[in-house]
């Protein structure tokens, strides 16, 4: 019987193993298979780079070192796995033998620290994105007042304020009633380039300002336009303060609606109407607190500002009329307001 090939004599010459330098490894060998512990002196391929993965294993990848030697140069790049938080630290193989393998360990970062650094970088990016979004102008609305129209609105307001301060019967009452007009005018002018308002809202704000200016000039109990309304409606008291509080809900309802639709994720519907009415009613309650604080501070001098005219339920009437004005504004002007906002603002809402 013939002998199996596995037991037959070798037909090729024994391969010599290159010289080695570690341990007690023989300098030469004539065995057929190179021992696994042999480390040749020959330089690795010109593109070898050891890579430390997150688990701490050192692998050699063909990425570009020139000479053999110990791992000497510090880590030059850290790449973090986005799914596991593990990091890969790439280190080049250099020719400097003085630092030894300890320099690599000195520059390695633990996975926990890398994950913390990654979270910090993501947080900074998120903060920068929010800052950029805050600086971005609001979506362009469909209907804006023209340049001449804007100057006309400003001129009417300024002229009315000037005349009212000249004919004011009580300067303290005039200041308390018209300070809202002056603050609103400055605020709208300051933010106009970045947050322009719709034409409807601008004219409503002017109408509300004229009501406040007229009441501040003559006091609400002595407003001439209020006496005319008293004759028309047949009321027992001057109703100009009632009209002022009704306007306190009618006009700010459109203002709040525009702000909610342009600056928040709120969509048109029941929740938008609820928050608009709640905002108007809360401001009305706050205004009643201002009247109370004025009475405590100025005493009898604030009677003209309070304009209760002997009605013990004046505070409740004021808030109720504000509520009615807000509801009426939403019922009558919402569709008109939507057309002026336009599709750019109402997209997805």
C-alpha positions as CSV (number, residue, x, y, z in Angstrom):
1,X,0.0,0.0,0.0
2,X,1.2,3.4,-0.8
3,X,2.0,5.9,2.1
4,X,-0.4,8.8,2.5
5,X,0.9,12.1,1.2
6,X,0.9,13.6,4.7
7,X,3.6,11.1,5.8
8,X,5.7,11.5,2.7
9,X,9.1,13.3,2.8
10,X,9.1,17.0,2.0
11,X,9.9,17.8,-1.5
12,X,11.0,21.5,-0.9
13,X,14.0,22.9,0.9
14,X,13.4,24.1,4.5
15,X,12.6,27.9,4.7
16,X,14.9,30.0,6.8
17,X,13.2,32.3,9.4
18,X,14.6,35.9,9.5
19,X,16.6,37.0,12.5
20,X,14.7,37.9,15.6
21,X,15.4,40.0,18.6
22,X,13.1,39.1,21.4
23,X,13.5,36.6,24.2
24,X,15.6,33.5,23.7
25,X,14.3,33.0,20.1
26,X,17.0,31.4,18.0
27,X,18.6,33.6,15.4
28,X,17.8,31.1,12.6
29,X,15.6,28.1,12.2
30,X,15.2,25.3,9.8
31,X,11.7,24.2,10.7
32,X,9.1,24.2,8.0
33,X,6.6,26.5,9.8
34,X,7.5,29.9,11.2
35,X,6.8,30.0,15.0
36,X,4.0,32.4,16.1
37,X,6.4,34.1,18.5
38,X,8.9,35.1,15.9
39,X,9.2,38.9,15.3
40,X,11.2,39.7,12.2
41,X,13.5,42.7,12.1
42,X,12.2,43.7,8.7
43,X,10.2,46.9,8.7
44,X,6.4,46.6,8.4
45,X,4.7,47.7,5.2
46,X,5.1,51.5,4.6
47,X,1.4,52.0,5.5
48,X,1.0,50.3,8.8
49,X,-0.8,52.0,11.7
50,X,-1.8,50.5,15.0
51,X,-5.4,51.4,16.0
52,X,-6.8,51.2,19.5
53,X,-10.5,50.4,19.6
54,X,-12.9,51.2,22.4
55,X,-12.3,47.7,23.9
56,X,-8.6,48.3,24.3
57,X,-7.4,45.9,21.5
58,X,-4.5,47.0,19.4
59,X,-4.7,46.2,15.7
60,X,-2.5,47.1,12.8
61,X,-4.1,48.6,9.8
62,X,-2.5,49.6,6.6
63,X,-2.7,53.4,6.9
64,X,0.8,54.9,6.5
65,X,3.8,54.7,8.9
66,X,7.3,54.6,7.5
67,X,9.4,52.7,9.9
68,X,9.2,50.0,12.5
69,X,9.6,50.6,16.2
70,X,7.7,51.1,19.4
71,X,4.5,53.2,19.5
72,X,6.0,56.6,20.3
73,X,3.9,59.4,18.9
74,X,0.7,60.6,20.8
75,X,-2.7,60.1,19.5
76,X,-3.6,62.5,16.7
77,X,-7.3,61.8,16.2
78,X,-10.2,60.5,18.2
79,X,-13.3,59.1,16.5
80,X,-16.3,58.2,18.6
81,X,-18.9,55.7,17.6
82,X,-22.2,57.5,17.6
83,X,-24.2,54.4,18.6
84,X,-22.1,52.9,21.4
85,X,-20.0,55.8,22.6
86,X,-16.8,53.8,22.1
87,X,-13.8,55.5,20.7
88,X,-11.1,54.7,18.2
89,X,-7.7,56.3,18.8
90,X,-5.3,56.2,15.8
91,X,-1.6,56.4,16.6
92,X,1.2,56.5,14.0
93,X,4.2,54.3,14.2
94,X,7.2,56.6,14.6
95,X,10.9,56.2,14.7
96,X,11.4,57.8,18.2
97,X,12.2,54.9,20.5
98,X,12.7,57.1,23.6
99,X,9.1,57.5,24.6
100,X,8.3,53.8,24.5
101,X,4.9,52.3,24.7
102,X,3.9,54.3,27.8
103,X,3.3,57.4,25.6
104,X,0.4,55.8,23.9
105,X,-1.3,54.9,27.2
106,X,-0.7,58.5,28.5
107,X,-2.8,59.8,25.6
108,X,-5.6,57.3,25.6
109,X,-9.0,58.5,26.9
110,X,-11.5,56.2,28.6
111,X,-14.8,55.6,26.9
112,X,-16.8,57.3,29.7
113,X,-14.7,60.5,29.3
114,X,-15.1,60.4,25.5
115,X,-18.9,60.0,25.9
116,X,-19.0,63.0,28.2
117,X,-16.9,65.1,25.7
118,X,-19.3,64.0,22.9
119,X,-22.3,65.1,24.9
120,X,-20.7,68.4,25.7
121,X,-19.9,69.0,22.0
122,X,-23.5,68.0,21.1
123,X,-24.8,70.4,23.7
124,X,-22.7,73.3,22.4
125,X,-23.9,72.6,18.8
126,X,-27.5,72.5,20.0
127,X,-27.0,75.8,21.9
128,X,-25.5,77.4,18.8
129,X,-28.4,76.2,16.6
130,X,-30.9,77.7,19.1
131,X,-29.0,80.9,19.0
132,X,-29.0,81.0,15.2
133,X,-32.7,80.2,15.2
134,X,-33.4,83.0,17.7
135,X,-31.5,85.5,15.4
136,X,-33.4,84.4,12.3
137,X,-36.2,86.7,11.3
138,X,-39.8,85.5,11.7
139,X,-41.5,84.1,8.6
140,X,-42.7,86.9,6.2
141,X,-46.4,87.8,6.6
142,X,-48.7,88.3,3.7
143,X,-50.1,91.8,4.3
144,X,-47.9,94.6,5.7
145,X,-48.7,98.3,6.0
146,X,-46.9,100.3,3.4
147,X,-44.1,102.7,4.2
148,X,-46.4,105.8,3.9
149,X,-49.1,104.0,5.8
150,X,-46.7,103.2,8.7
151,X,-45.6,106.8,8.9
152,X,-49.3,107.8,8.9
153,X,-50.0,105.5,11.9
154,X,-47.0,106.9,13.8
155,X,-48.0,110.5,13.0
156,X,-51.5,110.1,14.2
157,X,-50.3,108.5,17.4
158,X,-47.7,111.2,18.1
159,X,-50.1,114.1,17.3
160,X,-52.8,112.6,19.5
161,X,-50.3,112.2,22.4
162,X,-49.1,115.8,22.0
163,X,-52.6,117.3,21.9
164,X,-53.7,115.2,24.9
165,X,-50.8,116.2,27.1
166,X,-51.6,119.8,26.3
167,X,-55.3,119.6,27.2
168,X,-54.9,117.0,30.0
169,X,-57.1,117.8,33.0
170,X,-55.0,115.6,35.3
171,X,-51.4,114.9,34.3
172,X,-51.1,111.9,36.7
173,X,-54.1,110.3,35.1
174,X,-52.8,111.1,31.6
175,X,-49.5,109.5,32.4
176,X,-51.0,106.4,33.9
177,X,-53.4,105.9,31.0
178,X,-51.1,106.7,28.1
179,X,-47.9,105.1,29.3
180,X,-49.0,101.9,27.5
181,X,-49.2,103.8,24.2
182,X,-45.8,105.2,24.5
183,X,-44.2,101.9,25.5
184,X,-46.0,100.1,22.7
185,X,-45.0,102.6,20.1
186,X,-41.3,102.4,21.0
187,X,-41.4,98.6,21.2
188,X,-43.1,98.2,17.8
189,X,-40.7,100.7,16.1
190,X,-37.7,99.0,17.7
191,X,-38.6,95.5,16.5
192,X,-40.2,96.3,13.2
193,X,-37.3,95.3,11.0
194,X,-37.2,91.8,12.5
195,X,-40.8,91.4,13.5
196,X,-43.2,93.4,11.4
197,X,-47.0,93.3,12.3
198,X,-49.9,92.7,10.0
199,X,-51.9,95.7,8.7
200,X,-55.0,94.7,10.6
201,X,-53.1,94.6,13.9
202,X,-51.4,97.9,13.3
203,X,-54.7,99.7,12.7
204,X,-56.3,98.0,15.7
205,X,-53.4,99.1,17.9
206,X,-53.9,102.7,16.7
207,X,-57.6,102.5,17.5
208,X,-56.9,101.2,21.0
209,X,-54.3,103.9,21.5
210,X,-56.8,106.7,20.6
211,X,-59.3,105.3,23.1
212,X,-56.6,105.4,25.8
213,X,-55.4,108.8,24.9
214,X,-58.9,110.3,24.9
215,X,-59.6,108.8,28.3
216,X,-56.3,110.0,29.6
217,X,-56.8,113.5,28.4
218,X,-60.3,114.1,29.8
219,X,-60.4,111.2,32.4
220,X,-62.7,108.4,31.7
221,X,-65.5,109.8,33.8
222,X,-65.5,113.1,31.9
223,X,-64.6,111.9,28.4
224,X,-66.7,113.9,25.8
225,X,-67.0,110.9,23.5
226,X,-68.3,108.9,26.6
227,X,-71.1,111.4,27.2
228,X,-72.1,111.0,23.5
229,X,-72.2,107.2,24.0
230,X,-74.2,107.7,27.2
231,X,-76.9,109.7,25.3
232,X,-76.9,107.1,22.5
233,X,-77.1,104.0,24.7
234,X,-79.1,105.6,27.5
235,X,-76.7,104.5,30.3
236,X,-76.6,106.0,33.8
237,X,-72.9,106.6,33.8
238,X,-70.2,107.6,31.3
239,X,-69.4,104.3,29.5
240,X,-66.0,105.3,28.1
241,X,-64.2,103.2,30.6
242,X,-66.4,100.3,29.7
243,X,-65.4,100.8,26.1
244,X,-61.8,101.0,27.1
245,X,-61.9,97.6,28.9
246,X,-63.8,96.0,26.0
247,X,-61.0,97.2,23.7
248,X,-58.6,95.8,26.2
249,X,-59.8,92.4,25.1
250,X,-60.7,93.1,21.5
251,X,-57.3,94.4,20.3
252,X,-54.9,92.3,22.4
253,X,-56.7,89.2,21.3
254,X,-55.4,89.7,17.7
255,X,-52.0,90.7,19.1
256,X,-51.8,87.5,21.2
257,X,-53.1,85.4,18.3
258,X,-50.4,86.7,16.0
259,X,-47.7,86.1,18.5
260,X,-48.9,82.6,19.2
261,X,-49.1,81.6,15.6
262,X,-45.7,83.1,14.6
263,X,-43.6,82.3,17.7
264,X,-45.0,79.0,19.1
265,X,-46.0,75.6,17.7
266,X,-49.7,76.3,18.5
267,X,-52.1,75.6,15.6
268,X,-55.4,77.2,14.8
269,X,-58.2,75.7,16.8
270,X,-59.6,75.4,20.2
271,X,-56.3,75.5,22.2
272,X,-55.2,78.7,20.3
273,X,-58.5,80.4,21.2
274,X,-58.3,79.3,24.8
275,X,-54.7,80.7,25.2
276,X,-55.6,83.9,23.5
277,X,-58.6,84.5,25.7
278,X,-56.6,83.5,28.8
279,X,-53.9,85.9,27.9
280,X,-56.3,88.8,27.5
281,X,-58.2,88.0,30.7
282,X,-55.0,87.6,32.7
283,X,-53.7,91.0,31.5
284,X,-57.1,92.5,32.5
285,X,-56.7,91.1,36.0
286,X,-53.2,92.4,36.2
287,X,-54.5,95.9,35.1
288,X,-57.0,95.8,38.0
289,X,-54.1,95.1,40.3
290,X,-52.3,98.1,39.0
291,X,-55.4,100.2,39.7
292,X,-55.5,98.9,43.3
293,X,-51.8,99.6,43.8
294,X,-52.3,103.1,42.4
295,X,-55.1,103.7,44.9
296,X,-52.8,102.5,47.7
297,X,-50.0,104.8,46.7
298,X,-51.7,107.9,45.5
299,X,-54.9,107.7,47.6
300,X,-57.6,110.2,46.5
301,X,-55.4,111.4,43.6
302,X,-56.0,108.1,41.8
303,X,-59.8,108.4,41.8
304,X,-59.8,109.7,38.3
305,X,-57.6,106.9,37.2
306,X,-59.9,104.3,38.8
307,X,-63.0,105.8,37.2
308,X,-65.3,103.6,39.3
309,X,-68.0,106.3,39.2
310,X,-69.6,104.8,42.3
311,X,-70.1,101.3,40.9
312,X,-69.1,98.7,43.5
313,X,-68.8,96.0,40.8
314,X,-66.6,98.1,38.5
315,X,-63.7,95.6,38.7
316,X,-65.8,92.7,37.8
317,X,-67.4,94.6,34.9
318,X,-64.0,95.5,33.6
319,X,-62.8,91.9,33.4
320,X,-66.1,90.7,32.0
321,X,-66.0,93.2,29.2
322,X,-62.4,92.3,28.4
323,X,-63.5,88.7,28.1
324,X,-66.4,89.6,25.8
325,X,-64.1,91.7,23.7
326,X,-61.6,88.9,23.3
327,X,-64.2,86.4,22.3
328,X,-65.8,88.9,19.8
329,X,-62.5,89.6,18.3
330,X,-61.7,85.9,17.6
331,X,-65.2,85.3,16.2
332,X,-65.1,88.3,13.9
333,X,-61.5,88.8,12.8
334,X,-59.8,85.4,12.8
335,X,-60.4,84.6,9.1
336,X,-59.3,88.2,8.1
337,X,-56.3,87.8,10.3
338,X,-55.4,84.5,8.7
339,X,-55.4,86.0,5.2
340,X,-53.1,88.8,6.3
341,X,-50.7,86.3,8.0
342,X,-50.4,84.3,4.8
343,X,-49.4,80.7,4.0
344,X,-45.7,81.2,5.1
345,X,-46.8,81.7,8.7
346,X,-49.7,79.3,8.7
347,X,-47.9,76.4,7.0
348,X,-48.7,73.3,9.0
349,X,-51.1,75.2,11.2
